[in-house]
Amino acid sequence: MNISRRRGAIATFITMGVLLVGLAVALQVGWIILNERTVAFVVLGIISFALLIAGVVLNTIFLVREVRRNERQDSFLNAVTHELKTPIASIRLYLETLQRRPVDEAKRQEFYRIMLADSDRLLATVEQVLKAGEQGQRHRKQQRSPAEMEPLVADCIAVTLQRYRLPATAIVLEPVSVGVHLPVLANLEDLRTAISNLLDNAVKYSPEGVHVRCRLDIVDYTSVALTIQDTGVGIPADHLKRIFHRFYRVPGRAMVTIKGTGLGLFIVRSIARQHGGDVTASSAGLGAGTTMTLRLPLANRTSPVAEVARESPA
C-alpha cells in the first residue's frame, strides 16, 4: 500500500469514526427523549451509548495507528533495501572490473579503498539493525564499567571525521574545565554507539556544510549532558518527540534525499534510558539546525566531581 492510499485509508477511518460517533449521540438523545420519564432506562441508555462511543473512538485510533505503523515499517524496509543493495552493487562492479581487465596499481588501490568504504557502510547498516533488535529486549544483561566521557566523545568524533573524510574543524569538542572529571558507569560499546549515531546524524543532515559543536556539562551535580549542535536542515517542532520512535523519519523533500533506516535515534534513546538517562532534541525549525542532548548519571555522585563543579566558574 503506497503513501497516498494509506492517507486515504486514514481519512476513511476517521470519517467513519466521526459518523458512528454522531449516530451514537443521535440515538442516545432520541433514547433519552423517548424514555425521559423512566429514569432506569435513561441511565441504562446513557451508559450503553457511552461505551459504544468509547469503543468506536478506540477502534478508530487503533486502526489509524496500525496504518501509520505499517507505513513506517515499509519505509524502513525500502531504506534498508537501498542501504544494502547499493554497496553490494558497487563492490560487485569493482570486482568484475578487476577480474575482466588489467588495472594499473594506482587504480587498483582506489578500487580497494572504495570497496572497503562500501563494506564499512554495509556493515554499519547490518549492525544498526541488529542493535535495534537488541535494544528492543527490555531485560538485557549488561556489563558496565567506569568511563570518562571526554576522551570517549573525542574518540567518537575522530572516528566520524575519518569516516566522512572531514577536516578537524568540522566537528569541534569544547574543552572541559581543568580538573573536572565526568565519569559514567556504562556499557562502553552501547554508549559509543549512541554517541556515534548522534554525530552521524549531525553530519548527514548538514548537506550544505558540516559545522558541529559538542559540549559536555555537569547538570545538577548529578549527571553529565553531552550537547551536539549542528547547522543542518533542522526539525519541525511537531516532529521533535516522534523522531525517537522506531522507524520514524521526518517527512519532507529534504529528508528524502538523505538516506537512513529510522533506527538511529531510537537506539540512542533506548541506550540512554537503559543507563538511567535520556536524550532530547530541540530545533528552531527547518533550516535552523538541530541540538541533541544526551544526559547520563554520573558514576559516583559523592566523588570530588561535584565539588569541582561547584568551584568551577559558571
C-alpha contacts under 8 A as a table, 3 or more apart, distances in Angstrom:
res1	aa1	res2	aa2	distance
1	M	5	R	6.15
1	M	6	R	6.49
2	N	5	R	5.46
2	N	6	R	6.27
3	I	6	R	5.02
3	I	7	R	6.19
3	I	71	E	7.14
4	S	7	R	5.15
4	S	8	G	6.27
5	R	8	G	4.97
5	R	9	A	6.16
6	R	9	A	4.92
6	R	10	I	6.16
6	R	67	V	6.62
6	R	68	R	7.81
6	R	71	E	7.50
7	R	10	I	5.03
7	R	11	A	6.19
8	G	11	A	5.09
8	G	12	T	6.10
9	A	12	T	4.96
9	A	13	F	6.18
9	A	67	V	7.83
10	I	13	F	5.18
10	I	14	I	6.17
10	I	64	V	5.65
10	I	67	V	7.15
11	A	14	I	5.16
11	A	15	T	6.03
12	T	15	T	5.15
12	T	16	M	6.02
13	F	16	M	5.11
13	F	17	G	6.05
13	F	60	T	6.05
13	F	63	L	7.23
13	F	64	V	6.98
14	I	17	G	5.08
14	I	18	V	6.19
14	I	60	T	6.50
14	I	64	V	7.88
15	T	18	V	5.15
15	T	19	L	6.17
16	M	19	L	5.16
16	M	20	L	6.10
17	G	20	L	5.16
17	G	21	V	6.09
17	G	56	V	6.20
17	G	57	V	6.39
17	G	60	T	5.91
18	V	21	V	5.15
18	V	22	G	6.10
19	L	22	G	5.04
19	L	23	L	6.09
20	L	23	L	4.98
20	L	24	A	6.06
20	L	53	I	7.85
20	L	56	V	7.11
21	V	24	A	5.01
21	V	25	V	6.16
21	V	53	I	5.62
21	V	56	V	6.95
21	V	57	V	7.63
22	G	25	V	5.13
22	G	26	A	6.16
23	L	26	A	5.07
23	L	27	L	6.14
24	A	27	L	5.13
24	A	28	Q	6.09
24	A	49	F	6.28
24	A	52	L	7.23
24	A	53	I	6.53
25	V	28	Q	5.01
25	V	29	V	6.18
25	V	49	F	7.40
25	V	53	I	7.98
26	A	29	V	5.18
26	A	30	G	6.17
27	L	30	G	5.01
27	L	31	W	5.99
28	Q	31	W	4.99
28	Q	32	I	6.21
28	Q	45	G	6.60
28	Q	46	I	6.57
28	Q	49	F	6.18
29	V	32	I	5.17
29	V	33	I	6.26
30	G	33	I	5.10
30	G	34	L	6.14
31	W	34	L	5.22
31	W	35	N	6.03
31	W	42	V	7.11
31	W	45	G	6.72
32	I	35	N	5.19
32	I	36	E	5.24
32	I	42	V	5.51
32	I	45	G	7.40
33	I	36	E	5.21
35	N	38	T	5.32
35	N	39	V	7.60
35	N	41	F	6.46
35	N	42	V	6.11
36	E	39	V	6.85
36	E	42	V	6.54
38	T	41	F	5.62
38	T	42	V	6.35
39	V	42	V	5.10
39	V	43	V	6.21
40	A	43	V	5.29
40	A	44	L	6.14
41	F	44	L	5.05
41	F	45	G	5.94
42	V	45	G	5.09
42	V	46	I	6.17
43	V	46	I	5.14
43	V	47	I	6.26
44	L	47	I	5.27
44	L	48	S	6.09
45	G	48	S	5.13
45	G	49	F	6.04
46	I	49	F	5.37
46	I	50	A	5.98
47	I	50	A	5.11
47	I	51	L	6.25
48	S	51	L	5.25
48	S	52	L	6.22
49	F	52	L	4.80
49	F	53	I	6.06
50	A	53	I	5.15
50	A	54	A	6.16
51	L	54	A	5.08
51	L	55	G	6.07
52	L	55	G	5.13
52	L	56	V	6.23
53	I	56	V	5.17
53	I	57	V	6.16
54	A	57	V	5.19
54	A	58	L	6.09
55	G	58	L	5.22
55	G	59	N	5.99
56	V	59	N	5.11
56	V	60	T	6.16
57	V	60	T	5.20
57	V	61	I	6.22
58	L	61	I	5.06
58	L	62	F	6.13
59	N	62	F	5.20
59	N	63	L	6.16
60	T	63	L	5.13
60	T	64	V	6.19
61	I	64	V	5.26
61	I	65	R	6.14
62	F	65	R	5.10
62	F	66	E	6.09
63	L	66	E	5.12
63	L	67	V	6.30
64	V	67	V	5.16
64	V	68	R	6.27
65	R	68	R	5.12
65	R	69	R	5.99
66	E	69	R	4.97
66	E	70	N	6.12
67	V	70	N	5.21
67	V	71	E	6.22
68	R	71	E	4.95
68	R	72	R	6.29
69	R	72	R	5.16
69	R	73	Q	6.21
70	N	73	Q	5.04
70	N	74	D	6.12
71	E	74	D	5.19
71	E	75	S	6.24
72	R	75	S	5.05
72	R	76	F	6.12
72	R	247	F	5.54
72	R	248	Y	6.09
72	R	249	R	8.00
73	Q	76	F	4.93
73	Q	77	L	6.20
73	Q	247	F	6.31
74	D	77	L	5.06
74	D	78	N	6.17
75	S	78	N	5.12
75	S	79	A	6.10
75	S	247	F	7.61
76	F	79	A	5.06
76	F	80	V	6.03
76	F	247	F	5.79
76	F	261	T	5.35
76	F	262	G	6.56
77	L	80	V	5.14
77	L	81	T	5.93
77	L	261	T	7.99
78	N	81	T	5.13
78	N	82	H	6.23
79	A	82	H	5.17
79	A	83	E	6.09
79	A	259	K	6.85
79	A	260	G	6.18
79	A	261	T	5.47
80	V	83	E	4.91
80	V	84	L	6.02
80	V	125	T	7.45
80	V	260	G	7.72
80	V	261	T	5.97
81	T	84	L	5.21
81	T	85	K	5.92
82	H	85	K	5.21
82	H	86	T	5.82
83	E	86	T	5.80
83	E	87	P	7.06
83	E	121	R	7.95
83	E	122	L	7.02
83	E	125	T	6.87
83	E	259	K	7.73
83	E	260	G	7.83
84	L	87	P	6.18
84	L	88	I	6.43
84	L	122	L	5.98
84	L	125	T	7.38
85	K	88	I	5.16
85	K	89	A	5.92
86	T	89	A	5.29
86	T	90	S	6.22
87	P	90	S	4.94
87	P	91	I	6.07
87	P	118	D	4.87
87	P	119	S	6.76
87	P	121	R	7.09
87	P	122	L	6.29
88	I	91	I	5.21
88	I	92	R	6.11
88	I	118	D	7.50
88	I	119	S	7.87
88	I	122	L	7.69
89	A	92	R	5.12
89	A	93	L	6.13
90	S	93	L	5.16
90	S	94	Y	6.43
90	S	115	M	7.35
90	S	118	D	7.28
91	I	94	Y	5.35
91	I	95	L	6.16
91	I	114	I	7.99
91	I	115	M	5.31
91	I	118	D	6.85
91	I	119	S	7.78
92	R	95	L	5.11
92	R	96	E	6.10
93	L	96	E	5.22
93	L	97	T	6.24
94	Y	97	T	4.99
94	Y	98	L	6.22
94	Y	111	F	6.35
94	Y	115	M	7.43
95	L	98	L	5.10
95	L	99	Q	6.13
96	E	99	Q	4.98
96	E	100	R	6.03
97	T	100	R	5.37
97	T	101	R	6.26
98	L	101	R	5.98
98	L	102	P	6.65
98	L	103	V	6.63
98	L	108	R	7.62
99	Q	102	P	7.73
103	V	107	K	6.26
103	V	108	R	6.01
104	D	107	K	5.48
104	D	108	R	6.09
105	E	108	R	4.90
105	E	109	Q	6.15
106	A	109	Q	5.27
106	A	110	E	6.38
107	K	110	E	5.03
107	K	111	F	6.24
108	R	111	F	5.08
108	R	112	Y	6.26
109	Q	112	Y	4.98
109	Q	113	R	6.20
110	E	113	R	5.06
110	E	114	I	6.27
111	F	114	I	5.18
111	F	115	M	6.11
112	Y	115	M	5.14
112	Y	116	L	6.08
113	R	116	L	5.17
113	R	117	A	6.26
114	I	117	A	5.08
114	I	118	D	6.18
115	M	118	D	4.99
115	M	119	S	6.06
116	L	119	S	5.04
116	L	120	D	6.15
117	A	120	D	5.06
117	A	121	R	6.26
118	D	121	R	5.01
118	D	122	L	6.15
119	S	122	L	4.94
119	S	123	L	6.04
120	D	123	L	5.05
120	D	124	A	6.01
121	R	124	A	5.09
121	R	125	T	6.35
122	L	125	T	5.31
122	L	126	V	6.41
123	L	126	V	5.16
123	L	127	E	6.03
124	A	127	E	5.11
124	A	128	Q	6.06
125	T	128	Q	5.14
125	T	129	V	6.37
126	V	129	V	5.27
126	V	130	L	6.24
127	E	130	L	5.04
127	E	131	K	5.90
128	Q	131	K	5.00
128	Q	132	A	6.13
128	Q	263	L	7.23
128	Q	264	G	7.27
129	V	132	A	5.14
129	V	133	G	6.43
129	V	263	L	7.41
130	L	133	G	5.09
130	L	134	E	6.34
131	K	134	E	4.97
131	K	135	Q	6.16
131	K	267	I	7.19
132	A	135	Q	5.11
132	A	136	G	6.27
132	A	263	L	6.63
132	A	266	F	7.59
132	A	267	I	5.78
133	G	136	G	5.16
133	G	137	Q	7.06
134	E	137	Q	5.56
134	E	140	R	7.91
135	Q	138	R	7.03
135	Q	267	I	6.57
135	Q	270	S	6.04
135	Q	271	I	7.14
136	G	270	S	8.00
137	Q	140	R	6.13
142	Q	187	N	6.56
143	Q	186	A	7.81
143	Q	187	N	5.94
144	R	185	L	5.92
144	R	186	A	4.60
144	R	187	N	4.43
144	R	188	L	7.16
145	S	185	L	5.29
145	S	186	A	5.52
145	S	187	N	6.44
145	S	188	L	7.32
146	P	183	P	6.32
146	P	184	V	5.60
146	P	185	L	4.48
146	P	186	A	6.39
146	P	299	A	6.92
147	A	152	L	7.61
147	A	183	P	5.37
147	A	184	V	5.41
147	A	185	L	6.30
147	A	186	A	6.96
147	A	188	L	7.44
148	E	151	P	6.24
148	E	152	L	6.47
148	E	181	H	7.06
148	E	182	L	5.52
148	E	183	P	4.45
148	E	184	V	6.42
149	M	152	L	5.12
149	M	153	V	5.97
149	M	182	L	5.65
149	M	183	P	6.16
149	M	184	V	6.97
150	E	153	V	5.30
150	E	154	A	6.13
150	E	176	V	7.69
150	E	182	L	7.08
150	E	216	L	7.47
151	P	154	A	4.95
151	P	155	D	6.05
152	L	155	D	5.17
152	L	156	C	6.33
152	L	192	R	7.35
153	V	156	C	5.08
153	V	157	I	6.17
153	V	192	R	7.98
153	V	195	I	7.01
154	A	157	I	5.07
154	A	158	A	6.27
154	A	173	L	7.04
155	D	158	A	5.08
155	D	159	V	6.34
156	C	159	V	5.16
156	C	160	T	6.21
156	C	192	R	6.91
156	C	195	I	6.91
156	C	196	S	5.88
157	I	160	T	5.08
157	I	161	L	6.13
157	I	171	I	6.86
157	I	196	S	7.67
157	I	199	L	7.29
158	A	161	L	5.17
158	A	162	Q	6.23
159	V	162	Q	5.14
159	V	163	R	6.05
160	T	163	R	5.02
160	T	164	Y	6.20
160	T	196	S	7.23
160	T	199	L	7.03
160	T	200	D	6.96
161	L	164	Y	5.49
161	L	165	R	5.59
161	L	166	L	4.89
161	L	167	P	6.82
161	L	168	A	6.91
161	L	170	A	7.79
161	L	171	I	7.45
162	Q	165	R	4.88
162	Q	166	L	6.57
163	R	166	L	7.95
166	L	170	A	6.30
167	P	170	A	5.59
168	A	171	I	6.38
168	A	172	V	7.35
169	T	172	V	6.02
169	T	211	H	7.72
170	A	210	V	5.48
170	A	211	H	5.00
170	A	212	V	6.09
171	I	210	V	7.46
171	I	211	H	6.19
171	I	212	V	4.65
171	I	213	R	5.85
171	I	214	C	7.39
172	V	212	V	6.31
172	V	213	R	4.96
172	V	214	C	6.00
173	L	213	R	6.03
173	L	214	C	4.60
173	L	215	R	5.90
174	E	213	R	7.27
174	E	214	C	6.15
174	E	215	R	5.33
174	E	216	L	7.56
175	P	215	R	7.75
176	V	180	V	6.87
176	V	216	L	6.87
177	S	180	V	5.71
177	S	312	S	7.49
179	G	308	V	7.10
180	V	305	V	6.29
180	V	308	V	6.07
180	V	309	A	6.85
181	H	305	V	5.94
182	L	218	I	7.82
182	L	224	V	6.77
182	L	298	L	6.80
182	L	305	V	7.14
183	P	298	L	5.79
183	P	299	A	5.41
183	P	300	N	7.53
184	V	296	L	7.22
184	V	297	P	6.56
184	V	298	L	4.88
184	V	299	A	4.24
184	V	300	N	7.81
185	L	275	H	7.96
185	L	298	L	7.30
185	L	299	A	4.97
186	A	190	D	7.86
186	A	191	L	6.70
186	A	275	H	6.66
187	N	190	D	5.45
187	N	191	L	6.12
188	L	191	L	5.10
188	L	192	R	5.93
189	E	192	R	5.20
189	E	193	T	6.21
190	D	193	T	4.99
190	D	194	A	6.29
190	D	271	I	6.49
191	L	194	A	5.08
191	L	195	I	6.30
191	L	271	I	6.98
191	L	272	A	7.96
192	R	195	I	5.29
192	R	196	S	6.00
193	T	196	S	5.13
193	T	197	N	6.04
193	T	268	V	7.64
194	A	197	N	5.22
194	A	198	L	6.44
194	A	267	I	6.88
194	A	268	V	4.60
194	A	271	I	6.75
194	A	272	A	7.76
195	I	198	L	5.25
195	I	199	L	6.32
195	I	268	V	7.68
196	S	199	L	5.06
196	S	200	D	5.98
197	N	200	D	5.03
197	N	201	N	6.19
197	N	264	G	5.76
197	N	265	L	7.15
197	N	268	V	7.06
198	L	201	N	5.24
198	L	202	A	6.30
198	L	228	I	7.45
198	L	264	G	7.77
198	L	265	L	7.38
198	L	268	V	7.62
198	L	292	M	7.37
199	L	202	A	5.05
199	L	203	V	6.31
199	L	228	I	7.42
200	D	203	V	5.18
200	D	204	K	6.02
201	N	204	K	5.07
201	N	205	Y	5.85
202	A	205	Y	5.57
202	A	206	S	6.39
202	A	210	V	7.78
202	A	212	V	6.90
202	A	228	I	7.68
202	A	229	Q	7.49
202	A	230	D	5.73
202	A	232	G	7.29
202	A	290	T	7.86
203	V	206	S	5.40
203	V	207	P	7.79
203	V	210	V	5.87
203	V	212	V	7.73
203	V	230	D	7.93
204	K	207	P	6.68
204	K	258	I	6.99
205	Y	232	G	5.41
205	Y	233	V	5.92
205	Y	234	G	7.94
205	Y	258	I	7.20
206	S	209	G	5.63
206	S	210	V	5.43
206	S	211	H	7.82
206	S	230	D	7.23
206	S	231	T	6.48
206	S	232	G	3.92
206	S	233	V	6.22
207	P	210	V	7.29
207	P	232	G	6.80
207	P	233	V	7.73
208	E	232	G	7.20
209	G	232	G	7.80
210	V	230	D	7.40
210	V	231	T	7.35
210	V	232	G	7.61
211	H	230	D	5.90
211	H	231	T	6.18
212	V	228	I	6.84
212	V	229	Q	5.57
212	V	230	D	4.53
212	V	231	T	7.03
213	R	227	T	7.99
213	R	228	I	5.87
213	R	229	Q	5.30
213	R	230	D	6.65
214	C	226	L	6.99
214	C	227	T	5.50
214	C	228	I	4.55
214	C	229	Q	6.41
215	R	225	A	7.98
215	R	226	L	5.75
215	R	227	T	5.14
215	R	228	I	6.73
216	L	224	V	6.84
216	L	225	A	5.66
216	L	226	L	4.74
216	L	227	T	6.46
217	D	224	V	5.64
217	D	225	A	5.25
217	D	226	L	6.74
218	I	221	Y	5.90
218	I	222	T	7.23
218	I	223	S	5.82
218	I	224	V	4.57
218	I	225	A	6.29
218	I	309	A	7.11
219	V	222	T	6.24
219	V	223	S	5.27
219	V	224	V	5.81
219	V	225	A	6.66
220	D	223	S	6.70
221	Y	301	R	7.48
221	Y	305	V	7.88
221	Y	306	A	5.24
221	Y	309	A	6.97
221	Y	310	R	7.96
222	T	297	P	6.03
222	T	298	L	5.74
222	T	301	R	5.79
222	T	306	A	7.51
223	S	295	R	6.69
223	S	296	L	5.47
223	S	297	P	4.01
223	S	298	L	4.73
224	V	295	R	5.68
224	V	296	L	5.45
224	V	297	P	6.17
224	V	298	L	6.18
225	A	293	T	6.35
225	A	294	L	5.53
225	A	295	R	4.28
225	A	296	L	6.49
226	L	293	T	5.54
226	L	294	L	5.04
226	L	295	R	6.31
227	T	291	T	6.77
227	T	292	M	5.69
227	T	293	T	4.44
227	T	294	L	6.48
228	I	291	T	5.63
228	I	292	M	5.19
228	I	293	T	6.42
229	Q	289	G	7.34
229	Q	290	T	5.86
229	Q	291	T	4.27
229	Q	292	M	6.39
230	D	289	G	5.32
230	D	290	T	5.53
230	D	291	T	6.45
231	T	234	G	7.53
231	T	287	G	7.63
231	T	288	A	6.29
231	T	289	G	3.99
231	T	290	T	6.67
232	G	287	G	6.21
232	G	288	A	6.66
232	G	289	G	4.35
232	G	290	T	6.80
233	V	254	A	7.53
233	V	286	L	5.60
233	V	287	G	4.35
233	V	288	A	6.41
233	V	289	G	5.52
233	V	290	T	7.67
234	G	283	S	5.93
234	G	284	A	7.16
234	G	285	G	5.42
234	G	286	L	4.47
234	G	287	G	5.04
234	G	288	A	5.11
234	G	289	G	4.10
234	G	290	T	5.06
235	I	239	H	6.66
235	I	240	L	6.61
235	I	250	V	7.58
235	I	282	S	7.94
235	I	283	S	5.81
235	I	284	A	7.50
235	I	285	G	5.20
235	I	286	L	5.41
235	I	287	G	7.96
235	I	289	G	7.45
235	I	290	T	6.73
236	P	239	H	5.62
236	P	240	L	6.82
236	P	283	S	7.18
236	P	284	A	7.50
236	P	285	G	4.67
236	P	286	L	5.90
237	A	240	L	5.50
237	A	282	S	7.91
237	A	283	S	6.97
237	A	284	A	7.44
237	A	285	G	6.38
238	D	241	K	7.38
238	D	242	R	7.96
239	H	242	R	5.18
239	H	243	I	6.17
239	H	250	V	6.79
240	L	243	I	5.88
240	L	281	A	6.03
240	L	282	S	6.73
240	L	283	S	7.83
241	K	244	F	6.24
241	K	245	H	7.94
241	K	280	T	7.92
241	K	281	A	7.54
242	R	245	H	5.46
242	R	248	Y	6.85
243	I	248	Y	5.67
243	I	249	R	6.24
243	I	250	V	6.92
243	I	265	L	6.81
243	I	266	F	7.66
244	F	248	Y	7.19
244	F	265	L	5.08
244	F	266	F	4.65
244	F	269	R	6.62
245	H	248	Y	5.52
245	H	263	L	7.97
245	H	265	L	7.63
245	H	266	F	5.52
246	R	262	G	6.42
246	R	263	L	5.68
246	R	266	F	5.35
247	F	261	T	6.52
247	F	262	G	4.10
247	F	263	L	5.48
247	F	266	F	7.88
248	Y	262	G	5.07
248	Y	263	L	7.53
249	R	255	M	7.87
249	R	262	G	5.39
250	V	255	M	6.65
251	P	255	M	6.30
251	P	256	V	7.35
252	G	255	M	5.37
252	G	256	V	6.42
253	R	256	V	5.30
253	R	257	T	7.05
254	A	257	T	5.90
254	A	258	I	7.15
255	M	258	I	5.27
255	M	259	K	7.79
256	V	259	K	7.00
260	G	263	L	7.93
261	T	264	G	7.33
262	G	265	L	7.32
262	G	266	F	7.59
263	L	266	F	5.17
263	L	267	I	6.11
264	G	267	I	5.30
264	G	268	V	6.39
265	L	268	V	4.83
265	L	269	R	6.14
266	F	269	R	5.30
266	F	270	S	6.19
267	I	270	S	5.10
267	I	271	I	6.12
268	V	271	I	5.25
268	V	272	A	6.09
268	V	279	V	7.32
269	R	272	A	5.06
269	R	273	R	6.12
269	R	278	D	6.12
269	R	279	V	5.70
270	S	273	R	5.33
270	S	274	Q	6.13
271	I	274	Q	5.14
271	I	275	H	6.37
272	A	275	H	5.23
272	A	276	G	6.47
272	A	277	G	4.86
272	A	278	D	4.84
272	A	279	V	6.55
272	A	294	L	7.24
272	A	295	R	7.34
272	A	296	L	6.85
273	R	276	G	4.94
273	R	277	G	4.88
273	R	278	D	5.25
274	Q	277	G	7.28
275	H	296	L	6.85
275	H	297	P	7.73
276	G	296	L	6.50
276	G	297	P	6.55
277	G	294	L	7.60
277	G	295	R	5.30
277	G	296	L	4.40
277	G	297	P	6.27
278	D	294	L	6.11
278	D	295	R	5.45
278	D	296	L	6.88
279	V	292	M	7.08
279	V	293	T	5.50
279	V	294	L	4.45
279	V	295	R	6.11
280	T	292	M	5.87
280	T	293	T	5.32
280	T	294	L	6.77
281	A	290	T	7.06
281	A	291	T	5.73
281	A	292	M	4.63
281	A	293	T	6.40
282	S	290	T	5.94
282	S	291	T	5.24
282	S	292	M	6.61
283	S	286	L	8.00
283	S	288	A	6.68
283	S	289	G	6.16
283	S	290	T	4.71
283	S	291	T	6.25
284	A	288	A	5.56
284	A	289	G	7.22
284	A	290	T	7.61
285	G	288	A	5.51
285	G	289	G	7.43
286	L	289	G	7.29
298	L	301	R	6.08
300	N	303	S	5.43
301	R	305	V	7.54
301	R	306	A	6.95
302	T	305	V	7.75
302	T	306	A	7.15
303	S	306	A	6.59
303	S	307	E	7.80
304	P	307	E	5.04
304	P	308	V	6.11
305	V	308	V	5.17
305	V	309	A	6.09
306	A	309	A	4.97
306	A	310	R	6.20
307	E	310	R	5.15
307	E	311	E	6.35
308	V	311	E	5.11
308	V	312	S	6.03
309	A	312	S	5.13
310	R	313	P	7.86
